[in-house]
Amino acid sequence: MTLTIKLTPEKEKTLREEAARLGVSVPQYVKDLLEEHLPSGAGIGAKDRSRTFQEWAANHNIDNPLLAEEALKRERG
């Protein structure tokens, strides 16, 4: 697929500079950005999945007590 994107001169400069900083061509850099941000087809993309996990983990206190041993045992009747 070929796309034409109209950018401001400032955005174009930023795009070129970032691609050069990473040592890739502008088309490759744009392709990498799109692939990073688009869903993989099997759900959410890797970046979104990572962000979702990090948000989930940040909202859970690692100091919460673990389940008591009794809670892990099956009741015997």
DRENMI-813913 format. One record per atom (N, C-alpha, C): z, y negated, x negated; atom name; residue number from 1; residue in one letter. Coordinates in pm, 1 decimal, padded with zeros to 6 digits. Each point is the difference from the previous one (the first is absolute). Layout:
! residues N
Z/Y/X/CA/NUM/A
...
! end
This chain:
! residues 77
00000.0/00116.4/-00084.4/N/1/M
00000.0/-00116.4/00084.4/CA/1/M
00000.0/-00123.3/-00089.4/C/1/M
-00077.5/-00096.3/00039.5/N/2/T
-00004.3/-00126.5/-00071.1/CA/2/T
00053.5/-00108.7/00091.2/C/2/T
00088.5/-00083.1/-00053.9/N/3/L
00059.7/-00109.2/00075.7/CA/3/L
-00027.4/-00131.5/-00070.2/C/3/L
-00010.5/-00104.8/00079.6/N/4/T
-00006.5/-00134.4/-00054.1/CA/4/T
00121.9/-00073.7/00050.8/C/4/T
00077.3/-00055.4/-00091.3/N/5/I
00123.4/-00068.8/00035.8/CA/5/I
-00008.5/-00143.0/-00051.8/C/5/I
00021.9/-00094.3/00088.4/N/6/K
-00000.2/-00141.5/-00039.1/CA/6/K
00142.1/-00039.1/-00040.1/C/6/K
00014.2/-00043.0/-00124.1/N/7/L
00130.5/-00041.1/-00052.4/CA/7/L
-00004.3/-00145.9/-00041.7/C/7/L
00116.5/-00061.6/00002.0/N/8/T
00009.2/-00135.2/-00055.0/CA/8/T
-00018.2/00011.3/-00151.5/C/8/T
-00042.0/-00106.6/-00063.1/N/9/P
-00013.2/00004.9/-00146.0/CA/9/P
00130.3/00038.9/-00069.9/C/9/P
00112.9/-00043.8/00055.8/N/10/E
00129.0/00034.1/-00059.7/CA/10/E
00027.6/00150.5/00008.1/C/10/E
-00027.2/00059.1/00117.4/N/11/K
00021.7/00144.4/00016.7/CA/11/K
-00095.4/00079.2/-00087.8/C/11/K
-00123.7/-00045.3/-00011.3/N/12/E
-00095.9/00068.9/-00085.6/CA/12/E
00046.7/-00002.9/-00145.8/C/12/E
00050.6/-00116.1/-00042.9/N/13/K
00050.8/-00012.5/-00137.7/CA/13/K
00116.8/00094.8/-00021.9/C/13/K
00091.9/00004.1/00096.3/N/14/T
00115.5/00088.8/-00010.5/CA/14/T
-00044.5/00145.3/-00006.2/C/14/T
-00095.1/00037.1/00082.7/N/15/L
-00052.4/00136.8/00002.7/CA/15/L
-00061.1/00037.3/-00134.8/C/15/L
-00081.7/-00089.6/-00054.5/N/16/R
-00062.9/00025.7/-00130.3/CA/16/R
00104.8/00011.1/-00111.3/C/16/R
00097.8/-00089.4/00002.2/N/17/E
00103.6/00002.3/-00103.5/CA/17/E
00083.1/00127.6/00006.3/C/17/E
00034.8/00042.7/00120.5/N/18/E
00082.0/00121.4/00013.5/CA/18/E
-00078.6/00123.4/-00042.5/C/18/E
-00127.6/00006.6/00037.8/N/19/A
-00083.6/00112.5/-00042.8/CA/19/A
-00010.1/00002.8/-00152.4/C/19/A
-00021.6/-00116.4/-00061.2/N/20/A
-00009.6/-00007.6/-00146.1/CA/20/A
00131.6/00040.3/-00065.5/C/20/A
00111.0/-00045.1/00057.9/N/21/R
00131.8/00034.5/-00055.4/CA/21/R
00021.0/00150.5/-00001.0/C/21/R
-00051.7/00066.9/00105.2/N/22/L
00015.0/00145.7/00010.3/CA/22/L
-00109.7/00076.7/-00073.0/C/22/L
-00099.5/-00073.1/-00049.1/N/23/G
-00107.2/00063.7/-00075.9/CA/23/G
-00098.8/00076.6/00085.8/C/23/G
-00019.9/-00045.1/00122.9/N/24/V
-00096.2/00065.4/00089.5/CA/24/V
-00095.9/-00104.3/00054.1/C/24/V
-00111.5/00046.4/00053.5/N/25/S
-00095.9/-00091.0/00061.2/CA/25/S
00055.6/-00051.3/00132.3/C/25/S
-00053.2/-00112.3/00046.3/N/26/V
00044.4/-00054.2/00128.4/CA/26/V
-00026.1/00100.3/00112.7/C/26/V
-00120.2/00061.5/00008.9/N/27/P
-00020.6/00098.2/00107.5/CA/27/P
00099.3/00117.3/-00006.2/C/27/P
00030.2/00047.4/-00120.0/N/28/Q
00095.7/00110.2/-00013.3/CA/28/Q
00139.1/-00044.4/00042.2/C/28/Q
00038.3/-00121.7/-00037.5/N/29/Y
00131.1/-00052.0/00035.9/CA/29/Y
00012.7/-00012.1/00152.4/C/29/Y
-00102.9/-00052.7/00064.3/N/30/V
00002.9/-00013.2/00146.5/CA/30/V
00006.0/00137.4/00064.5/C/30/V
-00076.4/00095.2/-00050.8/N/31/K
00001.6/00136.3/00052.8/CA/31/K
00139.6/00061.3/-00014.2/C/31/K
00062.1/-00018.7/-00116.8/N/32/D
00135.3/00051.5/-00022.4/CA/32/D
00100.1/-00062.3/00097.2/C/32/D
-00012.3/-00130.8/00021.6/N/33/L
00089.1/-00067.3/00094.8/CA/33/L
-00015.0/00057.8/00139.8/C/33/L
-00124.0/00017.7/00043.6/N/34/L
-00023.5/00054.4/00133.4/CA/34/L
00055.0/00141.4/00013.2/C/34/L
-00025.7/00082.7/-00098.4/N/35/E
00047.8/00137.8/00005.6/CA/35/E
00152.0/00006.2/00000.6/C/35/E
00063.2/-00093.5/-00068.9/N/36/E
00145.8/-00003.0/-00005.6/CA/36/E
00060.5/-00040.7/00133.7/C/36/E
-00069.9/-00083.6/00074.7/N/37/H
00056.3/-00055.8/00122.6/CA/37/H
-00051.1/00065.2/00127.8/C/37/H
-00103.4/00080.0/-00008.0/N/38/L
-00051.9/00066.3/00119.5/CA/38/L
00066.7/00135.9/00019.2/C/38/L
00021.4/00040.0/00125.0/N/39/P
00055.9/00133.7/00023.1/CA/39/P
-00092.6/00105.7/-00058.1/C/39/P
00059.1/00109.6/-00041.8/N/40/S
-00076.9/00106.6/-00064.0/CA/40/S
-00076.4/00084.6/00099.6/C/40/S
00020.9/-00021.1/00127.9/N/41/G
-00063.3/00082.9/00101.1/CA/41/G
00096.3/00105.3/00051.3/C/41/G
00104.8/00024.6/-00074.5/N/42/A
00101.3/00098.1/00041.2/CA/42/A
00130.6/-00072.6/00028.2/C/42/A
-00008.8/-00114.1/00063.8/N/43/G
00120.1/-00077.6/00028.6/CA/43/G
-00004.8/-00131.8/-00073.0/C/43/G
00114.1/-00048.6/-00042.8/N/44/I
00004.6/-00129.2/-00067.0/CA/44/I
-00036.6/00014.7/-00147.0/C/44/I
-00040.8/-00110.1/-00060.3/N/45/G
-00036.1/00000.3/-00141.1/CA/45/G
00120.8/00016.7/-00090.2/C/45/G
-00026.7/00030.5/-00125.0/N/46/A
00108.0/00026.4/-00096.4/CA/46/A
00091.1/-00121.3/-00017.1/C/46/A
-00058.5/-00117.7/-00005.1/N/47/K
00082.3/-00119.7/-00018.2/CA/47/K
00091.2/-00022.0/00120.4/C/47/K
-00054.4/00017.0/00121.4/N/48/D
00082.4/-00015.5/00120.3/CA/48/D
00106.0/00108.9/00008.6/C/48/D
-00036.9/00121.6/-00037.3/N/49/R
00096.0/00110.4/00002.3/CA/49/R
00114.2/-00027.7/-00097.4/C/49/R
-00033.7/-00050.0/-00117.5/N/50/S
00101.5/-00032.3/-00099.4/CA/50/S
00090.1/-00113.0/00049.4/C/50/S
-00061.4/-00104.8/00055.9/N/51/R
00079.0/-00112.5/00050.6/CA/51/R
00091.9/00045.0/00113.6/C/51/R
-00051.3/00084.0/00090.4/N/52/T
00080.4/00049.6/00111.4/CA/52/T
00119.1/00079.8/-00051.1/C/52/T
-00023.2/00086.2/-00098.7/N/53/F
00109.4/00078.4/-00057.0/CA/53/F
00102.8/-00090.8/-00067.2/C/53/F
-00047.7/-00097.2/-00076.3/N/54/Q
00092.3/-00089.9/-00070.1/CA/54/Q
00084.2/-00080.7/00099.1/C/54/Q
-00061.8/-00044.0/00110.0/N/55/E
00076.1/-00071.3/00102.8/CA/55/E
00103.9/00092.4/00062.5/C/55/E
-00039.8/00123.5/00028.1/N/56/W
00092.8/00097.5/00057.9/CA/56/W
00117.1/00023.5/-00095.9/C/56/W
-00032.0/00022.9/-00127.0/N/57/A
00103.9/00029.0/-00098.6/CA/57/A
00093.8/-00119.2/-00019.3/C/57/A
-00054.3/-00120.4/00005.0/N/58/A
00082.4/-00119.2/-00018.6/CA/58/A
00100.0/-00018.8/00113.2/C/58/A
-00030.1/00057.0/00115.6/N/59/N
00088.3/-00015.2/00115.7/CA/59/N
00098.8/00114.5/00015.0/C/59/N
00007.6/00086.9/-00098.2/N/60/H
00093.1/00111.8/00004.7/CA/60/H
00096.5/-00009.6/-00118.1/C/60/H
00126.1/-00000.1/00031.2/N/61/N
00103.4/-00013.3/-00102.1/CA/61/N
00017.6/00133.2/-00072.6/C/61/N
-00021.3/-00001.7/-00130.6/N/62/I
00013.9/00124.3/-00076.7/CA/62/I
00145.3/00039.8/-00017.9/C/62/I
00091.9/-00088.5/00036.6/N/63/D
00141.6/00030.5/-00012.3/CA/63/D
00057.2/00065.9/00124.8/C/63/D
-00084.7/00021.6/00102.3/N/64/N
00048.3/00068.7/00119.9/CA/64/N
00047.0/00139.7/-00038.7/C/64/N
00108.2/00045.7/00059.6/N/65/P
00048.7/00134.2/-00034.9/CA/65/P
-00098.6/00106.8/00046.4/C/65/P
-00004.8/00107.4/-00075.8/N/66/L
-00083.0/00113.7/00037.0/CA/66/L
00067.4/00074.8/00114.0/C/66/L
-00073.0/00087.8/00062.9/N/67/L
00059.4/00082.3/00104.9/CA/67/L
00112.7/00085.0/-00058.6/C/67/L
00102.3/00016.1/00078.9/N/68/A
00111.6/00084.2/-00042.5/CA/68/A
-00046.8/00145.2/-00007.4/C/68/A
00063.3/00076.7/-00085.0/N/69/E
-00034.4/00142.1/-00016.3/CA/69/E
00002.8/00072.6/00133.7/C/69/E
00097.6/-00034.6/00084.3/N/70/E
00012.6/00065.7/00130.1/CA/70/E
-00121.3/-00026.8/00089.1/C/70/E
-00058.7/-00115.7/-00015.4/N/71/A
-00116.2/-00035.0/00081.7/CA/71/A
-00123.3/00081.5/-00038.4/C/71/A
-00000.8/00054.8/-00120.0/N/72/L
-00113.9/00076.9/-00046.5/CA/72/L
00011.8/00148.5/00031.5/C/72/L
00117.2/00044.6/00035.7/N/73/K
00022.6/00143.3/00028.2/CA/73/K
-00033.7/00030.5/00145.4/C/73/K
-00050.2/00116.1/00024.6/N/74/R
-00026.6/00044.0/00137.7/CA/74/R
00130.0/00046.9/00063.9/C/74/R
00008.9/-00025.4/00126.6/N/75/E
00115.7/00051.4/00073.0/CA/75/E
-00015.5/00149.7/00016.8/C/75/E
00107.0/00069.5/-00015.5/N/76/R
-00002.8/00145.9/00018.9/CA/76/R
00083.2/00033.0/00121.7/C/76/R
-00054.1/00081.0/00083.8/N/77/G
00069.3/00028.1/00123.8/CA/77/G
00045.5/00135.8/00018.1/C/77/G
! end
